[in-house]
């Protein structure tokens, strides 16, 4: 039968081509000294509602219905009024 040897030969050629491609990629990485640049590795640039990095925000004021809530970042974390915030509220801010 002729079909079996042809399929086996095609598999060998595909494996050889895949190995050659992997070796070429390895050589290219070794010669350039770095991996290709991917969009997912770009640094964060604020461009949304607030054009500041989260670490730069030290005070938040929320106003609604004539009431004001003020939160301030201190060396120990976030404070709301005179009380320190902990848990989920501090993480959310």
Secondary structure, DSSP 4 states (H G I P E B T S, - for coil): --HHHHHHHHHHHHHHHHHHHHHHHHHHHHHHSSPPP-GGGSPP---SSS-S-GGG--EEEEEETTEEEEEEEETTEEEETTEE--THHHHH-
